[in-house]
């Protein structure tokens, strides 16, 4: 069978189906697997290390004899019907022979070019030849052709000169792979609503205003600050941090009409972790209302308020602006009916979750319907929530809308069970 996407949902599907003895092909557009969970520091409501949970699964997927992993690739076409699908996969040029590469990291160490890292959400840098993280699976680098001095100007070539096994291949071509499969599971994941879409919050141009995923990288021990809380602009430890919830969510007039589901818990977790690491710091949270409906979720947010002394202000932020080296946040507290102005060292915005751009492409390719916001639609959200209009094609995780990790894993195992029914015929 074929799994499109190798985040926590895609990996769970692959492990379930492969564990039942069937061959699985997993296609991931990034160089390594793990998806958004690979960017997280800790998980709610238990504050378990995200990498401690994720890494054993990525290793299992990478080494399972029944799983064929195709990363840095895209599915270009899927034709046929349940039991007899044919997929065409295009694997992009990595400029590195992964069969020869040993993953020693010398090429990355010697590369002179530094660029902003997408994986680090702009708060860290990477080289022109890179792996996404130290725990990457596969642990093999790719070359960013847009920033490689040799590819762009014919200069440098340090990685090729110094590679001890001669794995650098600037003449490498794209590869097309044909795969026959009986069932397909789509798990393309999500992306965050860009800060550039929120002019009231600086439109992504105000220093020290970052999104929640960028703050995850600051909190992560494998991130650019090795887990120390530092402002991106000058590296200082922030003493006052403002969190803004529902940024682009629940706003049908300007942005997204739906609730993004996980933001309340993400912010409570991040405010708690901030207080654990900056003991004298103060965290403020602007919120519309707290929606923490999972098991132990409401208790978690209450602990953030009562035990960690996080100040929750019920109201929206109207605007923010830079004042010297700090950020002034203007909002309202509807409970006291007063205007509030806080001068913060760092502002963390919790943007809406949006369908990944890959979702729209997959929907067009397969003729699948989406809702008005671009999420894939199941046949029936109540009694057939993981099946699509095309028999043999199933959905998992944030393909259908915002979901937390536990819900995503449950959906993935459900999709795997549906796929196994097709595979057993």
C-alpha positions in Angstrom: 0.0 0.0 0.0 1.0 3.7 -0.3 1.2 6.3 2.5 1.5 9.9 1.4 3.1 11.9 4.3 5.5 10.7 7.0 4.5 12.7 10.0 3.2 10.9 13.1 0.0 9.9 11.2 1.8 8.4 8.2 4.3 6.6 10.3 1.6 5.0 12.5 -0.3 3.8 9.4 2.9 2.4 8.0 3.9 0.6 11.2 0.4 -0.9 11.6 0.1 -2.2 8.1 3.7 -3.4 7.9 3.2 -5.1 11.3 0.4 -7.1 9.7 2.8 -8.4 7.1 2.1 -6.2 4.1 4.5 -4.1 2.0 4.2 -0.4 2.5 5.6 2.5 0.5 5.9 5.8 2.4 6.4 9.0 0.4 7.6 12.2 2.2 8.3 15.6 0.6 10.9 16.5 3.2 14.4 15.0 3.4 13.5 13.1 6.6 10.4 11.8 8.4 8.7 12.9 11.6 6.6 15.8 10.3 5.6 18.6 12.7 6.1 16.5 15.8 9.8 16.5 15.0 9.8 20.3 15.6 8.2 20.1 19.1 10.0 20.3 22.4 7.6 18.6 24.7 4.0 17.3 24.4 0.9 18.2 26.4 -0.6 17.4 28.9 2.3 15.2 30.3 5.2 17.4 29.2 7.0 14.3 27.8 9.9 14.9 25.5 8.6 14.9 21.9 11.8 13.4 20.5 11.8 10.6 23.1 8.4 9.5 21.8 9.1 10.1 18.2 12.6 8.9 17.6 12.0 5.2 18.3 9.1 5.4 15.8 11.2 7.1 13.1 13.9 4.5 13.6 11.3 1.7 13.3 10.0 3.1 10.1 13.4 3.6 8.7 14.6 0.1 9.4 11.4 -2.0 9.0 11.9 -4.7 6.3 8.4 -4.2 5.0 8.6 -0.4 4.7 10.1 1.3 1.7 10.8 4.9 2.5 11.0 7.5 -0.3 11.8 10.9 1.1 12.4 14.3 -0.7 9.7 13.2 -3.1 6.2 13.9 -4.3 3.4 11.7 -5.7 2.7 13.1 -9.2 -0.2 10.8 -10.1 -2.3 8.0 -8.7 -4.5 6.1 -11.2 -6.6 2.9 -11.0 -9.0 1.7 -8.4 -9.0 -0.1 -5.0 -6.9 -3.2 -5.2 -5.1 -1.9 -8.3 -3.7 1.6 -7.9 -0.6 2.7 -9.8 1.3 5.7 -8.4 4.1 7.7 -10.1 6.5 9.3 -7.7 9.1 12.0 -8.5 12.1 12.1 -6.2 13.9 15.4 -6.3 17.7 15.8 -6.7 19.5 15.7 -3.3 22.9 16.0 -5.1 24.1 13.4 -2.6 24.5 9.6 -3.3 22.7 8.4 -0.2 23.8 4.8 -0.9 27.5 5.9 -0.6 27.0 8.5 2.1 27.8 7.5 5.7 26.1 10.5 7.4 29.4 11.6 8.9 28.4 15.3 8.8 31.8 16.6 7.5 30.2 18.2 4.5 27.9 20.2 6.7 30.7 21.2 9.0 32.8 22.5 6.2 30.1 24.2 4.1 30.7 28.0 4.3 27.1 29.1 3.4 24.6 29.8 6.1 20.9 30.4 5.4 17.7 30.8 7.5 16.4 27.3 8.4 12.7 26.5 7.6 12.8 23.7 10.1 13.9 26.1 12.8 11.1 28.5 11.7 13.4 31.4 11.1 15.0 31.5 14.6 18.0 29.4 13.6 20.2 28.8 10.6 21.4 25.8 8.5 24.1 25.2 5.9 23.5 24.9 2.2 24.0 21.2 2.6 22.0 20.0 5.6 19.9 17.5 7.4 16.7 18.7 9.1 17.8 17.7 12.6 20.4 15.6 14.5 17.8 12.8 14.9 16.9 12.8 11.1 15.8 9.6 9.5 17.2 9.0 7.0 20.3 10.7 8.4 21.5 11.8 5.0 22.0 15.4 3.8 20.6 17.2 0.8 22.0 20.2 -1.0 19.9 23.3 -1.3 20.5 24.2 -4.9 19.2 27.8 -4.5 22.0 28.6 -2.0 24.8 26.3 -3.0 27.8 28.4 -4.3 28.9 25.6 -6.6 25.5 25.1 -8.3 24.8 28.9 -8.6 28.3 30.3 -9.3 30.7 27.4 -10.0 32.7 28.3 -6.9 33.4 26.5 -3.6 32.7 22.7 -3.9 34.1 22.2 -0.4 31.7 19.3 0.3 32.7 17.4 -2.8 36.4 17.9 -2.2 36.2 16.8 1.5 33.7 14.0 1.3 35.7 10.9 2.4 33.5 8.5 0.3 32.8 10.7 -2.7 29.1 10.9 -2.2 28.5 14.4 -3.5 27.1 14.2 -7.1 26.3 17.6 -8.7 25.3 15.8 -11.9 22.5 13.8 -10.2 19.1 13.8 -12.0 15.6 13.5 -10.7 14.2 10.0 -10.4 10.8 8.7 -11.3 9.5 5.7 -9.4 6.4 3.6 -10.4 4.6 1.9 -7.6 1.7 -0.6 -7.6 -0.5 -0.6 -4.5 -3.9 -1.8 -3.4 -4.8 1.0 -1.0 -3.7 4.6 -0.3 -3.7 6.6 2.9 -3.3 10.4 2.7 -1.6 12.1 5.6 -0.4 15.5 4.3 -0.5 17.3 7.6 -0.9 21.0 8.2 0.9 24.3 8.2 0.5 27.5 10.2 -1.3 30.6 9.0 1.6 32.9 8.2 2.3 36.0 10.4 2.4 38.0 7.2 -1.4 37.6 7.0 -1.8 39.3 10.4 -1.0 43.0 9.9 -2.5 43.8 13.4 0.3 41.7 14.9 3.1 43.3 12.8 2.7 41.2 9.7 5.8 39.1 10.5 8.1 42.2 10.4 8.3 43.2 14.1 11.4 41.7 15.8 10.7 39.3 18.7 7.2 38.5 17.5 7.3 34.8 16.5 4.8 32.0 16.1 4.3 29.0 18.4 6.2 26.6 16.2 9.2 29.0 16.3 9.0 29.1 20.1 8.9 25.2 20.1 12.3 25.4 18.4 13.6 27.8 21.1 12.3 25.4 23.8 13.8 22.3 22.2 17.1 21.0 23.4 18.1 20.3 19.8 17.0 23.7 18.7 19.2 26.8 17.9 19.5 27.8 21.6 19.7 24.3 23.0 16.6 24.8 25.0 17.6 28.2 26.6 14.9 30.8 26.3 16.5 33.6 24.2 15.0 36.4 22.1 15.8 36.1 18.4 16.8 39.7 18.0 19.6 40.0 20.6 19.8 36.7 22.4 18.6 38.2 25.7 16.5 36.1 28.2 13.0 37.6 28.0 11.6 38.5 31.4 8.0 39.2 30.1 6.4 37.1 27.4 2.9 37.7 25.9 1.1 34.8 24.2 -1.7 35.7 21.8 -4.3 32.9 21.1 -6.8 32.7 18.2 -4.6 34.6 15.8 -6.4 34.0 12.6 -8.8 31.5 14.1 -12.4 32.1 14.9 -12.4 35.2 12.8 -14.8 34.8 9.8 -14.6 38.4 8.8 -10.8 38.6 8.2 -9.2 35.2 8.5 -10.4 31.6 9.4 -13.8 30.9 10.8 -12.9 27.7 12.6 -11.3 26.9 15.9 -7.8 25.5 15.5 -8.4 23.1 18.4 -4.8 22.7 19.8 -3.8 26.3 20.4 -5.1 26.6 23.9 -3.1 23.6 25.0 0.0 24.6 23.0 0.0 28.0 24.7 -0.6 26.6 28.2 2.3 24.2 27.6 4.7 26.8 26.3 3.8 29.3 29.1 4.4 26.5 31.6 7.8 25.5 30.1 8.8 29.2 30.0 8.1 29.6 33.7 10.0 26.4 34.4 13.1 27.8 32.7 12.9 31.5 33.5 11.8 31.4 37.1 11.6 35.1 37.6 9.8 35.7 34.3 6.1 36.6 33.8 3.9 35.1 31.1 0.6 36.6 29.9 -2.0 34.9 27.7 -4.6 36.8 25.8 -7.5 34.5 24.9 -11.2 34.5 23.8 -12.1 31.5 25.9 -10.2 28.3 26.8 -11.1 25.2 24.8 -9.3 22.4 26.5 -11.5 19.4 25.9 -9.2 16.4 26.1 -8.5 14.1 29.0 -6.5 16.0 31.6 -6.5 19.1 29.4 -8.5 21.5 31.5 -6.6 20.5 34.6 -3.4 21.3 32.7 -4.5 24.8 31.9 -5.6 25.3 35.4 -2.2 24.3 36.7 -0.6 26.9 34.4 -2.8 29.6 35.9 -2.6 28.5 39.6 0.8 26.8 40.0 2.9 28.7 37.4 1.1 32.0 37.9 0.5 32.6 34.2 -1.8 35.6 33.8 -4.8 34.9 31.6 -6.5 38.0 30.1 -9.9 37.3 28.5 -9.8 39.6 25.4 -8.2 40.1 22.0 -5.1 42.0 21.2 -5.9 44.9 18.9 -2.4 45.7 17.8 1.2 45.6 18.8 4.3 47.7 17.8 8.0 48.0 18.5 9.1 50.5 21.1 12.9 50.6 21.4 14.0 47.1 22.0 10.7 45.9 23.3 7.2 45.1 22.0 4.1 47.0 23.2 1.0 44.8 23.2 -2.4 46.6 23.3 -5.5 44.7 24.1 -8.5 44.4 26.4 -9.5 42.5 29.4 -13.3 41.9 29.0 -13.6 40.5 32.6 -12.5 43.8 34.2 -13.8 45.9 31.2 -10.4 47.6 31.0 -7.9 48.3 28.3 -4.6 46.6 28.8 -1.1 47.6 27.6 1.9 45.3 28.2 5.5 46.0 27.3 7.0 42.6 26.5 10.4 41.3 25.7 8.9 38.6 23.5 5.5 37.9 21.9 4.4 34.4 20.8 1.5 34.3 18.4 -0.6 31.1 18.1 -1.7 31.2 14.4 -4.5 29.2 12.9 -3.7 25.7 11.5 -4.3 25.5 7.8 -4.3 22.6 5.3 -0.9 22.0 3.9 -0.4 23.2 0.3 0.1 19.5 -0.6 -3.6 18.9 0.4 -5.1 20.9 -2.4 -2.8 19.3 -5.0 -3.7 15.8 -3.8 -7.4 16.7 -3.9 -7.2 17.9 -7.5 -5.1 14.8 -8.5 -7.6 12.4 -7.0 -10.8 14.2 -7.6 -11.5 14.4 -3.8 -13.8 17.1 -2.3 -12.6 19.7 0.2 -14.5 22.0 2.5 -14.5 25.8 2.1 -11.2 26.0 4.1 -9.4 23.4 2.0 -9.5 20.4 4.4 -10.2 17.0 2.8 -13.8 15.8 3.3 -14.6 12.2 4.3 -17.7 10.4 3.0 -19.5 10.9 6.3 -17.9 12.8 9.2 -19.9 10.8 11.7 -19.9 7.2 10.7 -17.3 7.0 8.0 -14.8 9.7 9.1 -11.7 8.1 7.5 -13.0 7.1 4.1 -13.1 9.2 1.0 -15.4 9.1 -2.0 -12.9 6.9 -3.8 -12.8 3.4 -2.6 -9.5 2.3 -1.3 -8.3 5.9 -0.4 -8.4 6.8 3.2 -7.5 9.9 5.4 -5.5 10.3 8.6 -4.5 13.1 10.9 -4.6 16.8 9.9 -5.7 16.0 6.4 -9.3 16.6 7.6 -8.7 19.4 10.1 -6.8 20.4 13.2 -6.0 17.5 15.5 -3.7 16.8 18.4 -1.2 14.0 18.5 -3.4 11.5 20.4 -6.3 12.0 18.0 -4.0 11.8 15.0 -2.5 8.5 16.1 -6.0 7.1 16.7 -7.1 8.2 13.2 -4.0 6.7 11.7 -4.6 3.3 13.2 -8.2 3.5 12.1 -7.1 4.3 8.5 -4.6 1.4 8.7 -7.4 -0.9 9.7 -9.5 0.2 6.7 -6.6 -0.3 4.4 -6.0 -3.8 5.8 -9.5 -4.8 4.8 -8.7 -3.8 1.2 -5.4 -5.6 1.3 -6.9 -8.8 2.7 -9.3 -9.2 -0.2 
